[in-house]
Amino acid sequence: MKVILAFCAFLGLTAAQREDSLNVISSLRQVQPAYRDLQNFVVAVVSNAKINSSDVIFAFHEQISSSKESFLRSAIGKEASTLYQINGQNQNLDASCLNLLRSSIEVNINLAGVSFSNCITAVDGRLNTEISQIYRELELNETSFVNISIYDVFRGQNIFMNPQVITELLQAKLAQLQQSPTGLVAELSQLVDGFRGRLDLVRAAYGQCLNANDQLLQTAVNTVLVQLQQICQGALIPDVTTVGPTTVDPETPELTTPELTTTQVPETTPPSTPELTAAQTDGPTVEPPAYINFLPNGPPAVQPDSDF
């Protein structure tokens, strides 16, 4: 009888222990949703930071394009105004000398193009470096949370021998996962702000490169204009914006003079002047050269012939 009672007691103790082992699974299932919620939170925060980084890159691209366009238009304007000075010279000047000046300005414009490429290539290298760094930093923060394990509590434990220890470890893991990493948002925002600041430095360096290129081109233009006067014996065309052909609005009525009357001299009607036809008034149309469109003040007055 005692043996039977002892055996029943042993079975009861074993059953209780096995119930504790099954409770480990229940505790594990409580941890799983908390783990999922944490992962979703971290992924959302990191994804938002990546989107903000993408917006920073887009704004950077826009600024670089605007700067490049501005300096490109400036270079085209310098070329156009210089060619206008050369092409507007008196026909008595040495044509070969003027051709050399045209070649000189073309060479310097092409050199400016090389410099433009050097500037943007330097930007490309630094931009790629900064983009790699920001995404590496964001992924590092994400990985630190994504790599959290919920199964490490079983390492070195036995679910049949000490299930209570495993259950306590799982409860501690649950409490850890339920603590939202609110500081992660501020940390990632600081990373994006730092990324934006570094790109500002890249953009500033690009602006300095463009400025240096513009100054070199301006020096070359000034040299060509000096050579035009001192070597080719030409003269600079004055920048006159008020002198030019007068156009008449076809919808504006002609001004008329009131008729004069007198008591001594009878009123006389002046003979009418036949109107000129369009064929008589219109001369051959001469299209201005294409570079005229880049002059900020329009074409200046034609230089009168003069002896040098």
FENFENJO-V209087 format. One record per backbone hydrogen bond with DSSP energy under -1.0 kcal/mol. NH is the residue of the N-H (numbers start at 0). CO is the residue of the C=O. E is the energy in kcal/mol with one decimal. If there is no record, write none. Layout:
BEGIN
NH_CO_E, NH_CO_E
END
This chain:
BEGIN
4_0_-2.4, 5_1_-2.7, 6_2_-2.5, 7_3_-2.5, 8_4_-2.5, 9_5_-2.2, 10_6_-2.3, 11_7_-2.4, 12_8_-2.5, 13_9_-2.5, 14_10_-2.5, 15_11_-2.1, 16_12_-2.3, 17_13_-2.5, 18_14_-1.8, 19_15_-1.8, 20_16_-1.7, 21_17_-2.0, 22_18_-2.0, 25_21_-1.3, 26_22_-2.4, 27_23_-2.2, 28_24_-2.3, 29_25_-1.2, 30_26_-1.2, 31_27_-1.5, 34_30_-2.3, 35_31_-2.3, 36_32_-2.6, 37_33_-2.1, 38_34_-2.3, 39_35_-2.6, 40_36_-2.2, 41_37_-2.7, 42_38_-2.8, 43_39_-2.2, 44_40_-2.4, 45_41_-2.8, 46_42_-2.6, 47_43_-2.2, 48_44_-2.0, 49_45_-2.3, 50_46_-2.3, 51_47_-2.4, 52_48_-2.2, 53_49_-2.2, 54_50_-2.1, 55_51_-2.0, 56_52_-2.2, 57_53_-2.3, 58_54_-2.5, 59_55_-2.1, 60_56_-2.5, 61_57_-2.2, 62_58_-2.2, 63_59_-2.5, 64_60_-2.5, 65_61_-2.3, 66_62_-2.3, 67_63_-2.6, 68_64_-2.5, 69_65_-2.4, 70_66_-2.2, 71_67_-2.2, 72_68_-2.7, 73_69_-1.8, 74_70_-2.2, 75_71_-2.3, 76_72_-2.4, 77_73_-2.2, 78_74_-2.3, 79_75_-2.6, 80_76_-2.6, 81_77_-2.0, 82_78_-2.5, 83_79_-2.0, 84_80_-1.7, 85_81_-2.1, 86_82_-3.2, 87_83_-1.5, 88_85_-1.2, 92_89_-1.8, 97_93_-1.6, 98_94_-2.3, 99_95_-1.7, 100_96_-1.5, 101_97_-2.2, 102_98_-2.4, 103_99_-2.2, 104_100_-2.3, 105_101_-1.9, 106_102_-2.4, 107_103_-2.1, 108_104_-1.9, 109_105_-2.3, 110_106_-2.2, 111_107_-2.0, 112_108_-1.8, 113_109_-1.6, 114_110_-2.1, 115_111_-2.4, 116_112_-2.0, 117_113_-2.2, 118_114_-2.4, 119_115_-2.2, 120_116_-2.2, 121_117_-1.9, 122_118_-1.7, 123_119_-2.1, 124_120_-2.0, 125_121_-1.9, 126_122_-2.8, 127_123_-2.2, 128_124_-1.6, 129_125_-2.3, 130_126_-2.6, 131_127_-2.2, 132_128_-1.9, 133_129_-2.4, 134_130_-2.1, 135_131_-1.8, 136_132_-2.3, 137_133_-2.3, 138_134_-2.4, 139_135_-1.8, 140_136_-1.8, 141_137_-2.1, 142_138_-2.8, 143_139_-1.6, 144_141_-1.1, 145_141_-2.7, 146_142_-2.3, 147_144_-1.5, 153_150_-1.6, 154_151_-1.1, 156_153_-2.0, 161_157_-2.9, 165_161_-1.3, 166_162_-2.5, 167_163_-2.5, 168_164_-2.1, 169_165_-2.3, 170_166_-2.2, 171_167_-2.1, 172_168_-2.1, 173_169_-2.3, 174_170_-2.1, 175_171_-1.8, 176_172_-2.3, 177_173_-1.9, 179_177_-1.1, 181_179_-2.4, 183_180_-1.9, 186_182_-2.2, 187_183_-2.6, 188_184_-2.0, 189_185_-2.0, 190_186_-1.6, 191_187_-2.2, 192_188_-2.5, 193_189_-2.4, 194_190_-2.0, 195_191_-2.5, 196_192_-2.3, 197_193_-2.0, 198_194_-2.0, 199_195_-1.7, 200_196_-1.4, 201_197_-1.7, 202_198_-2.6, 203_199_-2.3, 204_200_-2.2, 205_201_-2.0, 206_202_-2.2, 207_203_-2.1, 208_204_-2.0, 209_205_-2.3, 210_206_-2.4, 211_207_-2.3, 212_208_-2.0, 213_209_-2.6, 214_210_-2.4, 215_211_-2.0, 216_212_-2.2, 217_213_-2.4, 218_214_-2.2, 219_215_-2.1, 220_216_-2.5, 221_217_-2.6, 222_218_-2.1, 223_219_-2.2, 224_220_-2.2, 225_221_-2.1, 226_222_-2.6, 227_223_-2.1, 228_224_-1.4, 229_225_-3.1, 230_226_-2.0, 231_226_-2.1, 233_227_-2.7, 239_237_-1.6, 251_248_-1.7, 280_276_-1.9, 281_277_-2.5, 291_288_-1.7, 292_289_-1.4, 293_290_-1.4, 294_291_-1.7
END
